[in-house]
């Protein structure tokens, strides 16, 4: 079984969507179940409604799941296993308060060394522990650090080795009885029989800790791991919430198609067999071992290009439905504008300009009003050149004095595609299009 495990603490990040897509693809290739596990145990950081928003966004990308699980539902399992490790002396009660721990961190910082737990509570006697509990002193539960290095093979990065001091004696159960991320994640992957964990390389330091927990709990089934390189912004830094394009929600609101986003994310650090593809295509040829080990830079211009290509390939009638039509001609009209637009949002602006009543109180206003009046009484004319000749004859307008107001009246813009391309597509809507504001 494979899983995608987002936290409901903010917008779905493009890096996380990439993780979800690759997990989904591999689950289909391996013919294994794919689940979504909402990691919501850190209640202080959860944002109400973000879990449902994430699930709805994943649906837009055709990521099907066999089950949706909330990690908080497994609290009893987490607490039971933490207490089991405590009983087996594989973990210990830590009574250090936050002020003491912060002091240790600051000292390590001053000394320019990595912070390590001091081990102060590691050897407390039963008598000392009893006295501290009698004083209602709160405590966390920490695991004992491993006695030897943790070694595992990463499907992208190769062999990874972490020494005991790198893993340290970390907290698995907070003073409020809630599990930490690493403990809950390790236990859930174990209990849900996860076979392969694919996630971002920012989790690379967590994996040895989770393997250590599973070893302490006697879990001997091998879980494979793959850590995807991070995505960088245009400045070469890790994409963060400050980068608007890092939010999948923002990309969708800007009018990028899910198919184009899929195409782009699966091409990052990967050389696909063809430039334009869809998710079912990727399931056939994707090979996680061929992902580059290096970070990939996010290029929104390349995404715009791919989005334009996917819009061009859409069925014209289906494209028109996005804008409230069911008309092949409107879809073809929108494709004409793809020379200067690349997103749904930009196309919507073009379409709105065409179908809105025009401002006729400008330098070309009187001519626009005259042409609108003629069009209102004109017969249906199929050919643009014939339509043009008819208007010229009726209006006595020529050259720039004719074409400029006609373009403004029909498109709402001084520039754009040739009117002879646009006219056949808007012809059935001409009376609606060629109107001035009253």
N, C-alpha and C positions, 0 to 999 in steps of 0.2 A: 504494500500500500504506500502511496505517496501523499504528501499533504502540502497545503499552502497555509501558513500560519501568521496572518496579519494581526497587528494590535490596533484596536479602535481608538487611537490617540491622535489622529489627524487624517488629512487627505491621503488617498492611496498614491504612493510614490511610483514613478515610472520604473524604478529599480525593482520595487516589489511586484509590479505587474509583470515585468520580465521574468521574475522568479516564478510567479503563478503560471505563466504561459509554458515555461520550460518544464515545470513539474507536471502540468496537464499533458503536454506532448509525450513525455517519458512514460506517464501512466498508460497512455494509449498504446505506445510502442511495446510496453511490457505486459499489456493486458491486465493491469492491476487497478484496483479502486483508487480514486482520487478524492480526498476530503478537504474541506476548509475547516481549519481550527482557529477560532477567534481567541487570541491570547489576551484575556481580559482580567487577569488576576491583579494587576496593579491598578486598583480602583481610582486612585488619586489622579491618574493620568488619562483615564478613559473619558472620551467625549460622547455624550449621549447621541445616539442615532448614527454614529460613524460606522458601526458594525453593519447596519442595514444598507448604508450607502455603499460600502465596499462590496457587499454581496450583489447589489444591483448593478454596480459598474462591471463586475466580473461577468454577469449575465450578458451585458452588451458585447462582451468579447467572446461569447459562445463557449465560456469555460464551464462545462457541466461538472457537477459534483455528486458523488453518491451519498454524501452526508455533510451536514454543517454542525460542528461541535463547539461548545463554549468551554474554554479551559476551566473556568470557575466552577463548572459542574463537577469537576474531579477533585475538589478541595479535600474531601474526606480521604481519598486515595493518597494525595500528596502528604497530608498530615500523618496518616498511618505509617507510610514508608519512612518519613523523616524520623518519627519516634522509634521505628524499628532500628534504624541506623544508630540512633542514640543509645538504645538498649544494647546493641551489639558492640558498643564502644568504637564504632566506625565514624561517629560524629560526637560532638561535645556541646554542652551548653556554654554560651558566651555571654557574660554579664557586663562586658564593656559598654559604656553608654556612648552616645554619638559624639559627645565632646571629647572623650578620650580617643576615639577612633579618628576624629578630625585632627586632633593634635598629632597623632601618628602619621597621618597623611601629609600634614604640613612639614613635619620634621623630615620626612622622606624627600619632599620637594626641595627643601632648603639644602639637603645633602646631595641633591641631584641624583637620586636613585629611585628605582621603581618601588612603589609602596607594597609592603608585605605585612600581613597580620602579625602582630608581635608574639602571638602564642601564649599570651598572658593567662588565658583561661583553660588552656589545653590540659594542664596537669592538676586542676583543682580536685581536691579530695571530696569524697561523698559528704563528709562532715561540713566542709566549706560550702558546698553547693546547697546543702540543707539550710544552713544559716542564711545564705543569700535569699533563698526562696521564702524563708520565714519573714524576712524584711520586705517581702513583696517586690524584690528587685526583678525587673523585667529582664528577659534574656532571649537571645536568638539561638538557633542551632546551626553550627558550622560543621562541615565535614572535615575529617583529617586529610591533609594533603597526601597525594600518592607517594609510595615509597620508591617508585621508579618512574622513568619517563613514559609519557603516553605517546604512542606512535600510531598514526593512521594514514591511509592512502587517500588522497583527494583526487577525484576523477579529472580535475582540471590542473591542479597545481602539483600533483605528485605526492611524494612522501612528506608528511608533516610530523615533526617531533617537538614535544614540549616537556621541559624538565619539571620536576615536582615543585620547585620554587616559583615557576611561571604560573602554575595552577593554583598553588597556595591553599590555605584553609578558608574556604569561602562560605558565606551564609547560604543555607538552603531553606530555612524557615525563619521568617521575620518575627519580631516580638509580638505582633498582632495575630500570629498564627497563620499568616498567608505565605505561600511559597514564593521564593525568588524565581526569576525567569529561568535560570539554568536548571533548577531542580524540577520545576513544573514541566519544562520542555523535555528534559531527559526522561522523566517518568512517563509522560504521555506518549512519546515516540516509542518507548518500550512497550507500554500496555496496549497501544494501538497497532502494534506489529508493523511499524514503518520500516520499509526496506531500503529506501534511498532518501536522503535529505539534501535538497538543493536549495541554497540560499545565498545571500550576498557575502562577500569576503569580510565585511565588517563583523560577521559572526565567527570568524576564524579563531578568535581567542576563546569563544564559548564552547566550541566543539570538544576540546580535550577535557574541559570541566564536565560536560555532559557524558562523555565516555567514562570518565572516572566515577560518576554517580552510578551509571549502569553497571560498571564493574563491581562496585561496592554492594549493589543490590543483587548480584549473582546473575545478571543478564548476560548470556553468552552467545546470543545470536548476533551476527555481524550486520551492522548498518553501514551502508555506503554513504559517502559524503561528496558533495561538489559545491565549491564556493565560487560564485560568479564574481569576476572583477567589477570594481565600482564603475559608475558612470560619472564622468567629469562634465563640468559646465564649460562655457566658451573660454573661461579664464584658466582652465586646467585644474580647477579645484573640484572637490566632491560636490555633486549637486545637493542642495539643501532646500528647505522650505522657502528660503528667500528667492530661489529661482522659480518663477511662475510655471515654467514648462516642466518642472519636476512633478507637478500635480496632474494626475490622469484626469481628474474632474475638470481642471482648467483647460486641458487639451481638447476634451470633448465639447466644452462650452465654446471654445474658439472655432469649432467646426471641423476638427480632424476626425476622419472616419476610424472606427475600431480596426477595420482591415488594414488601413495604412499604418496605424500605430503598431499593430502586430508585425507587419512587414518590416518596419523600421527597427523595433526592439530585437527581433530575432536576427537581424543583420548586423547588430552591434558586436564587433569582435568576432564575426563569423563570415565566411564566404559562401553564401547560398548558391545553388546551381543556376538560379535565374534571379533577375533583379526584382521583378514583380511577382508576388506569390500570396497565397492565402493560407490560413491555419491548416486546413486539411492537407495541403501540399507539404507543409513543414513536417507534419507527422510522418510522412513517408521518408524524408531524407535527413532530418535533423540528427546530428551526432554530437553529444555534449563534449566528447573528448577533443573535438575540433575547435572549441571556443578558445580564443586567444587568452593567454594568461595576463595580458596587459590591460590596464583600464581603457575604456572606450569613451570618446568625447561625444557629447550630445550636440547634434547639428540640426537646429530647427529648420534650416533651409533645405536640408536633405529630406526631412520629414515632409515639408511643404511639397517638394517635388514628388515624393511617393504618393502623397495625398491626392495631388493633381492627377497622377496616373490612374489611381484607383477610381477617382470620379469619372475619368474618361471611359473606363472599362465598365462602369455601372450600366445596367439597362436603363434607357432613357426614361421610360415610364416610371420605373422604380425610383429613379433620381428625383423626378418631379413630385413624387409623393412626399418626400421630405419637406417640401415647401407648400404642401396643401393642395397639390394638383394630382391629377391622374391622367396626364397628357404627355405623350411621347414628344410632341413638338416643344413643350416647355423644357423637358429634359434636354433636348437637343439645343435649345436656346442657351441653357445654362452651360453646356459644354463649349459653345462658341466663346463664352466669357472666360473659359479656363486659360486663355492666353494671358489674362491679366489678374486672375483670381486663383486661389489654391485651396480655399476652405469653404465649408458650408456657410459660415458666417459672412465671408466676403461675397459669395454668390448671392446670399440673401439680400445684401445691400444693393447689388446690381438689379435683382429682380424687383426689389421694393422701389427703386428709382424708376423703373419702367412702368410699374402699375400704379404708382402714386399720381395724384393730380399734380400737374406741373405749375411751378411759379412763373407766371406770365407778366410780371411787372418789371422786367429787365429790358435791356437794349433790344432784345429780339421779341419782346412780348407781343407787340401788335401783330407781327407776322405769325407768331405761334397761334394767337387767337384766330387769325384768319384761316390758317391751315386746319385748325381744330374744327372750325365751323364747316369748312368744305368737306372734311373727312366724315363729319356727322351725316351729311346728306349724300355722300358718294356711294355708288354701287360697290358690291364686292368685286375687287380686282385681284386676280391671282398673281400676275406677273409684276415684279417690282418696277421694272422700267416703264411699263404701261401705267402703273400707279403714279410714278414720278411725273410722267408727261401730263397725266390728268390734273394733278395738283398744280403744276406749273401753269398750265393753260387757264385754270380757274382762278389762280391767285395773282397771275402776272408777276410772280417772283422768279428770279433767276440767280444762278451762280451761288455765291456765298450767302446772299440775301434769302436764298431758298433753302439750301442744304443745312445751314447752321440752325435756323429755327425748327426745321423738320427733325433733325437729330435730337435737339433738346426736347421736342414734343414727344418723340417716340421712345427715347431712352433716358431722359432726365440728365444727360451728361453731354458735355461738349466733345468728348473724345470716346473712342471705343471701336468695336468691330464695325466692319462695313455694313451699312444699312441694308444692302441687297442680301446679306446673310441673315440679318435679324428679321426682316419683314415677313418672309414666309412662315416664321415660327410664331409671330405675334398677330398675324393677320386675323385669326378668328376672334381676337380680343381687342381689335383696333379701336372700337368705340369706347372701351374701358381705358385703354392706354392713352389715346389722344385727347386728353382733357386738361383744361386749365383750372387752377383754383379759382373759386368764385370770389 
